Amino acid sequence: MKREWILCLLCLAPLAGADTTTISTGDGSISLTVPAGWKAERSESKDAPLRIVIRATEPPSWVEVHSTDLAWTAVATARRFADHLNTGDDRFENAVYRADPMPHTRADERDGRLLVSVPLFANGRSYFVQFIGAKEHWDKLALEFWSAGRSLTTKQPIWPPVPDGFASKEQKGFRWAVQPGVKSRDVKRIEKWFDQARKRFEKVYGKIPRPDGTRPLVAVVKSKGDFSRVSKEAASSRGKYTLGWADAALVASIEQSEHEAVDRASFTIQAFQLLYMVRFGRPDPAFIFYGDARLHAQEAALGKRLPTIRDSLFRRLPESYPPLDQVLGLNHGNIRARFDLAALYAAWFRAGPSAARKAYANFLKEFGESGDLAAASRTHLAPLAELAEKTMPRFRDKTLKPTKLR
């Protein structure tokens, strides 16, 4: 993934009111408006084509602006970065998420410096504006830092790009790209499936706002062999429909099987996961991201909502259940072998006892507003452990209604 940054060392001398200057990358694609007292010098590096350095007094403090290809949501990005610093980078400690004055991550470096990282978004790309410096300097520089961060502008093209030669349009916040040679009736079929998946999703998870920063792409191609034209990640998929996470691109082949309902279900899984990422910005909790995706696919295939469930999925549902806390703790890395377990618990929260349904609704509301998955789970889902243990067997055998696909 291409990365380039602006590195700005902050001048600690008093700044002259509103006097500012614009600092840009060499090609002018990324710019910041900063106090006039900040000085810049450009240099080349192996990892980043361009670096802008602002010299300062000792000990130095600086601002870095990192550019990456993909954006989801500010809250989720800042929270994930805090989690990463706490668990995956031993240079930092005490990393926390803070919402004001804008979503950001704050952490202490073990060498005594402070890191403040703000995710910003434009044209489907992520930009991380980061203060790194002595803690005693932060209070003097904070206002200038927030102002500089908000001033970021970019001329970089929208990510992901529409492939050359593809027809494109925007529809309800999502961009569509169609490969030459794809017939209009096939495009309309995919558009219909996506619209149905979106309506089904919004009934459970609330209305999807226009994507904040993310510019997801739904591409319709002639065959799986054309996936690579849209997304390198999608090119390795074995299915007819796939979601390229790193590219925020849902790619759909117009190839069809003998059963349209099966195709529609397969497409719905990928559409659900794209919509979930746009709504929440992260593939967590995994039992929802993977489990409820399969329930939505079942509903798309059968044309009926829970507690109706396809008989083939019902037969795979486990008859013994781990404690609820283990299910809530499943993550992206360890869920893949437990899709059916995830689907069972997702169904229980959506169609089980009234207490479970109410708690699930409250969880989604808090998670959607705060982005704090741990707190929302701890408050609303974890207390249902005893209820899940008592009611899950009856829910599986009596409430769910297995139905054959016709």
ZAMARGU-4260 file (C-alpha; in steps of 0.2 Angstrom, whole numbers, plus 5000, padded with zeros to 4 digits):
<rodrens>
0) 5000/5000/5000 | 5007/5017/4995 | 5011/5029/5010 | 5017/5046/5010 | 5018/5059/5024
5) 5021/5077/5028 | 5033/5078/5043 | 5032/5095/5052 | 5043/5100/5067 | 5034/5113/5077
10) 5042/5130/5081 | 5039/5133/5100 | 5041/5152/5098 | 5025/5162/5100 | 5015/5162/5084
15) 5009/5178/5076 | 4990/5178/5078 | 4981/5171/5062 | 4996/5172/5051 | 4997/5156/5041
20) 5006/5147/5027 | 5002/5132/5016 | 5013/5117/5016 | 5010/5105/5002 | 5018/5089/4995
25) 5029/5091/4980 | 5015/5087/4968 | 5003/5098/4977 | 4991/5083/4981 | 4991/5086/5000
30) 4991/5102/5008 | 4990/5109/5026 | 4987/5127/5032 | 4999/5130/5047 | 5005/5144/5058
35) 5018/5155/5048 | 5031/5151/5062 | 5032/5133/5055 | 5046/5130/5043 | 5047/5116/5030
40) 5060/5107/5020 | 5057/5093/5008 | 5067/5077/5007 | 5065/5060/4999 | 5064/5044/5008
45) 5063/5025/5003 | 5046/5023/5011 | 5038/5039/5007 | 5041/5049/4991 | 5040/5065/5000
50) 5044/5072/5018 | 5041/5090/5023 | 5051/5094/5039 | 5049/5109/5050 | 5064/5113/5061
55) 5061/5118/5079 | 5070/5121/5095 | 5075/5107/5107 | 5067/5096/5112 | 5059/5094/5095
60) 5040/5091/5092 | 5032/5088/5075 | 5017/5084/5065 | 5016/5069/5053 | 5002/5067/5039
65) 5001/5049/5033 | 4991/5045/5018 | 4984/5028/5015 | 4972/5021/5002 | 4956/5017/5012
70) 4944/5026/5024 | 4930/5019/5034 | 4924/5030/5049 | 4934/5042/5060 | 4927/5035/5077
75) 4931/5016/5072 | 4948/5021/5065 | 4954/5030/5080 | 4947/5017/5092 | 4956/5003/5082
80) 4972/5013/5082 | 4971/5014/5101 | 4968/4996/5103 | 4983/4992/5091 | 4995/5004/5101
85) 4990/4995/5118 | 4992/4977/5111 | 5003/4977/5096 | 5016/4991/5098 | 5027/4990/5113
90) 5034/5008/5110 | 5017/5015/5117 | 5007/5014/5133 | 4991/5021/5140 | 4983/5023/5123
95) 4965/5030/5124 | 4952/5036/5112 | 4945/5053/5114 | 4930/5061/5105 | 4933/5080/5108
100) 4937/5091/5099 | 4937/5078/5085 | 4939/5059/5086 | 4957/5055/5090 | 4969/5043/5098
105) 4981/5049/5112 | 4996/5038/5119 | 5012/5040/5129 | 5028/5034/5120 | 5039/5025/5132
110) 5053/5038/5129 | 5043/5051/5137 | 5035/5059/5121 | 5016/5061/5118 | 5007/5054/5102
115) 4990/5062/5097 | 4983/5054/5081 | 4968/5061/5071 | 4961/5051/5057 | 4954/5062/5043
120) 4945/5057/5027 | 4943/5064/5009 | 4940/5055/4992 | 4939/5038/5000 | 4956/5040/5008
125) 4963/5040/5026 | 4974/5054/5032 | 4982/5053/5049 | 4988/5069/5056 | 4999/5065/5071
130) 5007/5076/5084 | 5023/5068/5092 | 5033/5078/5104 | 5036/5083/5122 | 5021/5082/5133
135) 5024/5099/5140 | 5023/5107/5123 | 5006/5099/5119 | 4995/5112/5129 | 5004/5126/5119
140) 5002/5118/5102 | 4985/5110/5104 | 4975/5123/5096 | 4987/5125/5081 | 4987/5107/5079
145) 4968/5105/5078 | 4967/5119/5066 | 4981/5112/5055 | 4972/5095/5055 | 4955/5102/5050
150) 4964/5112/5035 | 4970/5097/5026 | 4965/5096/5008 | 4969/5084/4994 | 4969/5083/4976
155) 4972/5064/4976 | 4959/5054/4966 | 4945/5045/4973 | 4949/5028/4981 | 4944/5015/4975
160) 4946/5021/4957 | 4933/5016/4943 | 4943/5005/4931 | 4947/5012/4914 | 4933/5010/4902
165) 4920/5006/4915 | 4903/5016/4915 | 4900/5024/4932 | 4887/5032/4942 | 4883/5037/4960
170) 4867/5030/4968 | 4862/5033/4986 | 4879/5036/4992 | 4887/5022/4983 | 4897/5022/4967
175) 4893/5009/4953 | 4905/5004/4939 | 4900/4992/4925 | 4911/4983/4913 | 4908/4986/4895
180) 4898/4971/4888 | 4888/4969/4903 | 4869/4969/4898 | 4858/4982/4907 | 4846/4968/4913
185) 4861/4960/4923 | 4865/4977/4930 | 4847/4979/4936 | 4847/4962/4944 | 4862/4966/4954
190) 4856/4983/4958 | 4839/4976/4964 | 4848/4963/4975 | 4859/4977/4983 | 4844/4988/4986
195) 4835/4973/4994 | 4850/4969/5005 | 4851/4988/5010 | 4833/4989/5015 | 4834/4972/5025
200) 4850/4978/5034 | 4842/4995/5039 | 4827/4987/5047 | 4839/4979/5060 | 4854/4991/5061
205) 4846/5008/5056 | 4847/5019/5042 | 4864/5020/5033 | 4870/5038/5032 | 4879/5044/5017
210) 4897/5036/5019 | 4908/5047/5029 | 4924/5048/5019 | 4922/5031/5012 | 4917/5030/4994
215) 4913/5012/4992 | 4912/5005/4974 | 4900/4991/4968 | 4907/4984/4952 | 4898/4973/4940
220) 4909/4962/4928 | 4907/4949/4916 | 4916/4935/4925 | 4927/4931/4940 | 4942/4932/4928
225) 4938/4951/4927 | 4939/4954/4946 | 4957/4959/4945 | 4952/4974/4935 | 4943/4981/4950
230) 4952/4974/4965 | 4968/4965/4967 | 4961/4958/4984 | 4945/4952/4975 | 4955/4943/4962
235) 4959/4929/4974 | 4941/4925/4978 | 4933/4909/4972 | 4915/4915/4973 | 4905/4925/4960
240) 4903/4939/4972 | 4917/4946/4984 | 4921/4961/4995 | 4938/4968/4993 | 4941/4975/5010
245) 4957/4985/5006 | 4948/4992/4991 | 4931/4995/4998 | 4924/4987/4983 | 4910/4974/4981
250) 4913/4965/4965 | 4899/4955/4957 | 4900/4944/4942 | 4885/4942/4931 | 4888/4923/4930
255) 4873/4913/4936 | 4869/4896/4943 | 4854/4886/4941 | 4846/4893/4957 | 4844/4912/4957
260) 4840/4911/4976 | 4857/4904/4980 | 4866/4917/4970 | 4855/4931/4978 | 4860/4923/4995
265) 4879/4923/4991 | 4878/4941/4985 | 4869/4946/5001 | 4883/4940/5012 | 4895/4952/5003
270) 4883/4966/5003 | 4879/4965/5021 | 4897/4965/5026 | 4900/4981/5015 | 4885/4990/5023
275) 4891/4985/5040 | 4908/4992/5037 | 4900/5008/5031 | 4889/5009/5046 | 4901/5004/5060
280) 4918/5005/5052 | 4925/4988/5059 | 4920/4970/5057 | 4916/4968/5075 | 4908/4960/5084
285) 4912/4945/5073 | 4897/4935/5078 | 4887/4948/5070 | 4898/4952/5055 | 4899/4934/5050
290) 4884/4926/5058 | 4870/4939/5054 | 4877/4940/5037 | 4872/4922/5034 | 4855/4925/5042
295) 4852/4940/5030 | 4858/4928/5016 | 4845/4915/5021 | 4831/4928/5022 | 4836/4934/5004
300) 4835/4916/4998 | 4819/4911/5006 | 4810/4928/5005 | 4805/4926/5024 | 4812/4934/5040
305) 4818/4926/5056 | 4813/4914/5064 | 4811/4906/5047 | 4828/4898/5043 | 4834/4888/5029
310) 4834/4869/5033 | 4852/4866/5027 | 4859/4880/5039 | 4848/4873/5053 | 4855/4856/5052
315) 4873/4863/5054 | 4868/4873/5070 | 4877/4866/5085 | 4868/4857/5099 | 4880/4862/5112
320) 4884/4880/5116 | 4899/4889/5123 | 4896/4902/5136 | 4890/4919/5129 | 4906/4928/5134
325) 4916/4916/5123 | 4905/4920/5108 | 4906/4939/5112 | 4925/4937/5112 | 4926/4929/5095
330) 4936/4940/5083 | 4940/4941/5064 | 4954/4929/5066 | 4946/4914/5075 | 4928/4916/5069
335) 4929/4908/5052 | 4928/4890/5058 | 4913/4895/5068 | 4901/4903/5056 | 4886/4892/5061
340) 4889/4896/5080 | 4889/4914/5076 | 4873/4913/5066 | 4864/4904/5080 | 4869/4918/5093
345) 4865/4932/5080 | 4848/4923/5078 | 4845/4922/5096 | 4848/4941/5099 | 4837/4945/5084
350) 4822/4933/5087 | 4825/4926/5104 | 4817/4931/5121 | 4811/4949/5122 | 4825/4953/5135
355) 4838/4948/5122 | 4830/4958/5108 | 4829/4973/5118 | 4847/4972/5124 | 4852/4969/5107
360) 4843/4985/5101 | 4851/4995/5115 | 4868/4988/5111 | 4867/4993/5093 | 4861/5010/5097
365) 4876/5013/5109 | 4889/5005/5098 | 4883/5015/5083 | 4884/5031/5093 | 4900/5029/5103
370) 4909/5016/5093 | 4915/5009/5110 | 4912/4990/5106 | 4919/4984/5123 | 4908/4996/5133
375) 4892/4992/5123 | 4895/4974/5124 | 4899/4974/5143 | 4883/4985/5147 | 4870/4976/5136
380) 4875/4959/5130 | 4887/4951/5143 | 4873/4952/5157 | 4862/4940/5146 | 4874/4925/5149
385) 4863/4916/5161 | 4847/4919/5150 | 4856/4912/5134 | 4861/4897/5144 | 4844/4893/5149
390) 4834/4897/5133 | 4846/4893/5119 | 4841/4874/5118 | 4822/4879/5116 | 4826/4893/5105
395) 4835/4882/5093 | 4823/4867/5093 | 4806/4876/5095 | 4807/4894/5090 | 4817/4892/5074
400) 4807/4886/5059 | 4818/4877/5046 | 4811/4878/5028 | 4817/4871/5012 | 4823/4882/4998
405) 4810/4880/4984
</rodrens>
